[in-house]
Amino acid sequence: MSGKTYVVTGSASGIGKALITELSKDNIVFAGYRNPIHESELKNISSNIYPFYVDYSLPETIKQAGEYILSKCTKIDTLVNIAGCVVAGPVENLNIEEIRRQFDVNVFGHIELTQKLMPILEDGKIINVSSMASYGIFPFISPYCASKKCLDIFFNTLLLENKKNLKIVSIKPGVIATPLWGKSIDENSKYFDNYGDYSSEMKYLISNAQKNAKNGLPVSKVVNVILKADRLKNPKTSYTVGLDAFFARMISKLPQSWINGIIKLGMKIKRVMG
Ligand SMILES: NC(=O)c1ccc[n+]([C@@H]2O[C@H](COP(=O)([O-])OP(=O)(O)OC[C@H]3O[C@@H](n4cnc5c(N)ncnc54)[C@H](OP(=O)(O)O)[C@@H]3O)[C@@H](O)[C@H]2O)c1
C-alpha cells in the first residue's frame, strides 16, 4: 500500500465509484455518499474505504463531513470533487429553486467542503470533475453548463491565490455512460410539461439522455485521466476526455456569433431530421 490518502465525493456511482474501487486497492479513501443506502456497499468494496455522508443540498452535512474527515486524518494527498447533478430546461421557464439546487450541488458544496479540508491539503492536489458543458455551448442545460464553468473559475482562482503548493486540475469529460443520464431524466422531466413551447426540444433532451446513458464512453476513460493527473508532479490545469469534449473546446474558441450560428444550425438539422 502506497499510503496515500484521498477524499472523493460522489463516490457511490458512475465515475466516482469506479475511481474509489481503483484507488482503494492501495490507498486510504474517504468516500462521500448522499444516499445512506450506499454506506454498506462502499464499505464492502474495501476495508481501505471510509464512507462519509454528505448532501450538498443540506449545508449542515457538509460541516459534519468536514469535521469527520479532519478527526480521522492529518493530511490529504488528493481531494477529488466528483458529486454532481444536472438541471435542464429552457431559461425562460426554469424554476429558480432548481437553478439554486444546481449551484448548491455542483459549485457551492464543492467550495465549502474544500474550504473545510484546506488545513490538511498543504501540498496536495484537488481534481475536479467538471464537464465539456463548461464550454457553455449546449442549449437547454444552461444551469449545468453555468455551474461547471463557475466551478472551474472558482478553483482556478483558488490556484492563483493560495500560498500553498497546491495543484488544481479540471477534468472535462464528454458523454460518459453513467447513471447520471437516467437521474437527470427522473429529476427534470416532471417540469417538462410546463415548458409548452419547448415540448419537442424536451422530448429530444430525454431521448438524447437515454442514448447517452448507453452509448457514452466507459467510466474507465475518465478514471484513467484522473489517475494520470494525480500521478504527474505537474499536471495540466485542464484535461478533456473524449472527442466530443475536444470539439466542444475547439468550438468554444470561435467568436460567440459563429458559435451561436453553429449551434442554431445543429438544432435546425435535428428538428428537420426529427
Ligand atoms: N456522465 C457524463 O456524461 C458526464 C460528463 C461530464 C461530466 N460528468 C460529471 O461527472 C461527475 C460524476 O457523474 P457521473 O456521470 O458519474 O454520474 P453519477 O453516477 O450520477 O454520479 C454523481 C454522483 O454525485 C452524487 N450527488 C448527486 N447529488 C448530490 C448531492 N446533492 N450531494 C452530494 N452528492 C450528490 C450522486 O449521488 P447519488 O448516487 O445519491 O445520486 C452520485 O454519487 C458529475 O459531476 C458530472 O457532472 C459526467
PDBQT file of the ligand as one rigid body, heavy atoms in Angstrom, charges set to zero:
ROOT
HETATM    1  N1  LIG A 301     -21.838  11.114 -17.285  1.00  0.00    +0.000 N 
HETATM    2  C1  LIG A 301     -21.392  12.069 -18.097  1.00  0.00    +0.000 C 
HETATM    3  O1  LIG A 301     -21.611  12.041 -19.327  1.00  0.00    +0.000 OA
HETATM    4  C2  LIG A 301     -20.588  13.209 -17.529  1.00  0.00    +0.000 A 
HETATM    5  C3  LIG A 301     -19.932  14.062 -18.434  1.00  0.00    +0.000 A 
HETATM    6  C4  LIG A 301     -19.212  15.127 -17.935  1.00  0.00    +0.000 A 
HETATM    7  C5  LIG A 301     -19.114  15.337 -16.580  1.00  0.00    +0.000 A 
HETATM    8  N2  LIG A 301     -19.754  14.496 -15.722  1.00  0.00    +0.000 N 
HETATM    9  C6  LIG A 301     -19.636  14.770 -14.292  1.00  0.00    +0.000 C 
HETATM   10  O2  LIG A 301     -19.103  13.641 -13.643  1.00  0.00    +0.000 OA
HETATM   11  C7  LIG A 301     -19.488  13.687 -12.270  1.00  0.00    +0.000 C 
HETATM   12  C8  LIG A 301     -19.934  12.291 -11.854  1.00  0.00    +0.000 C 
HETATM   13  O3  LIG A 301     -21.118  11.987 -12.546  1.00  0.00    +0.000 OA
HETATM   14  P1  LIG A 301     -21.444  10.540 -13.114  1.00  0.00    +0.000 P 
HETATM   15  O4  LIG A 301     -21.600  10.698 -14.560  1.00  0.00    +0.000 OA
HETATM   16  O5  LIG A 301     -20.500   9.546 -12.581  1.00  0.00    +0.000 OA
HETATM   17  O6  LIG A 301     -22.923  10.335 -12.556  1.00  0.00    +0.000 OA
HETATM   18  P2  LIG A 301     -23.476   9.706 -11.197  1.00  0.00    +0.000 P 
HETATM   19  O7  LIG A 301     -23.216   8.247 -11.210  1.00  0.00    +0.000 OA
HETATM   20  O8  LIG A 301     -24.871  10.166 -11.069  1.00  0.00    +0.000 OA
HETATM   21  O9  LIG A 301     -22.570  10.367 -10.081  1.00  0.00    +0.000 OA
HETATM   22  C9  LIG A 301     -22.912  11.595  -9.463  1.00  0.00    +0.000 C 
HETATM   23  C10 LIG A 301     -22.658  11.461  -8.013  1.00  0.00    +0.000 C 
HETATM   24  O10 LIG A 301     -22.962  12.705  -7.368  1.00  0.00    +0.000 OA
HETATM   25  C11 LIG A 301     -23.774  12.420  -6.247  1.00  0.00    +0.000 C 
HETATM   26  N3  LIG A 301     -24.664  13.525  -5.912  1.00  0.00    +0.000 N 
HETATM   27  C12 LIG A 301     -25.741  13.963  -6.604  1.00  0.00    +0.000 A 
HETATM   28  N4  LIG A 301     -26.362  14.937  -5.931  1.00  0.00    +0.000 NA
HETATM   29  C13 LIG A 301     -25.663  15.106  -4.780  1.00  0.00    +0.000 A 
HETATM   30  C14 LIG A 301     -25.826  15.945  -3.642  1.00  0.00    +0.000 A 
HETATM   31  N5  LIG A 301     -26.883  16.767  -3.518  1.00  0.00    +0.000 N 
HETATM   32  N6  LIG A 301     -24.913  15.879  -2.639  1.00  0.00    +0.000 NA
HETATM   33  C15 LIG A 301     -23.861  15.011  -2.730  1.00  0.00    +0.000 A 
HETATM   34  N7  LIG A 301     -23.677  14.176  -3.751  1.00  0.00    +0.000 NA
HETATM   35  C16 LIG A 301     -24.567  14.221  -4.774  1.00  0.00    +0.000 A 
HETATM   36  C17 LIG A 301     -24.593  11.215  -6.655  1.00  0.00    +0.000 C 
HETATM   37  O11 LIG A 301     -25.154  10.573  -5.529  1.00  0.00    +0.000 OA
HETATM   38  P3  LIG A 301     -26.361   9.529  -5.716  1.00  0.00    +0.000 P 
HETATM   39  O12 LIG A 301     -25.694   8.249  -6.065  1.00  0.00    +0.000 OA
HETATM   40  O13 LIG A 301     -27.034   9.527  -4.395  1.00  0.00    +0.000 OA
HETATM   41  O14 LIG A 301     -27.217  10.048  -6.831  1.00  0.00    +0.000 OA
HETATM   42  C18 LIG A 301     -23.537  10.387  -7.376  1.00  0.00    +0.000 C 
HETATM   43  O15 LIG A 301     -22.782   9.628  -6.478  1.00  0.00    +0.000 OA
HETATM   44  C19 LIG A 301     -20.560  14.746 -12.143  1.00  0.00    +0.000 C 
HETATM   45  O16 LIG A 301     -20.009  15.910 -11.576  1.00  0.00    +0.000 OA
HETATM   46  C20 LIG A 301     -20.953  15.014 -13.593  1.00  0.00    +0.000 C 
HETATM   47  O17 LIG A 301     -21.415  16.336 -13.768  1.00  0.00    +0.000 OA
HETATM   48  C21 LIG A 301     -20.479  13.425 -16.163  1.00  0.00    +0.000 A 
ENDROOT
TORSDOF 0
